[in-house]
Amino acid sequence: MIPDRCTFCKGRLEERKTEFIAWAGGEVVVIKDVPAYVCEQCGEAYYTPEISQRIDGFMRDVHQKSSASGRFPQATCH
């Protein structure tokens, strides 16, 4: 469930696209154009359960592919 306000600063959330950034295998992984609810004040991003599942699936793939090839794939979330 997406809150009405940011849980950190109580700022208002707006629906827009953002980047998801994570560390995996000592490398930075960036997923661009991820739909999210983003705080107008502090920039904290909140994802729907569906988007969170897609991110989790992609990160699982990243770990598997990087183990096999030593390289990370690029992605955009639409």
N, C-alpha and C positions, 0 to 999 in steps of 0.2 A: 504494500500500500504506500502510495506517495503522500507525504505530509503536505499540508497547506503552506507551511513555513519551514525555513531551514532550522534544523535541530541544533545547529551550532550558534548562529547569530540572530536567528528569528527573522531573517530577511525573506522577502517574497520570492517565490519560485516562478520561473518562466520556462515554457517548453521551447527547446531549441536543440541544435546538434552541438556536440562537444567531442573531445578526444579522450579516449581511455588509455592511460599510460600505466604500464606495469613492468617489473623486472622479472625476467625468466632466464635461467641459465647464465646469469652474469651479463645479460644484454637487456636493453630497453626495448619493450614492445609497445608500439603505438597503433591503436585502432582509430581511424578517423571517421568523422560524420556519424557518431553514435547518438541516437535520439535520447534525450534526457530532460529532466527538470532541473534547471540550474539556478542557484541562488543569485539574485541580482547584486547582493552586497559582497559576499565572500567567494562566490564561484563554486561552492560545493555542488557536486552533481548527484542526482538521485535517478536510479534506473527502474523501469518497470520490471516485474518478474520475468516477462518474456525476453526483454533485452538482456537482463542479467544471465539468463540461461544461454543466450547466444554468445555472450562474452565468455562464459565458462567453457562452452563447447570449443570456441576458437582457441582459448588458452590451452585446453587439453591437446588440441591439434598442434599448437605451437611446440609444446613440450615433446610430443611424439616425433614431429618432423625435425626439430632441432637435434634431438638425440640421434636420429637416423642420418641426417645430412650435415649437421653442424651449422645450418643456416636457418634464419627465421623468415617465414612468409610475410607478405604485406597484406593488409586488409582494410576494407571500408565496410562499415555496418550500415545497411539501408533498411 
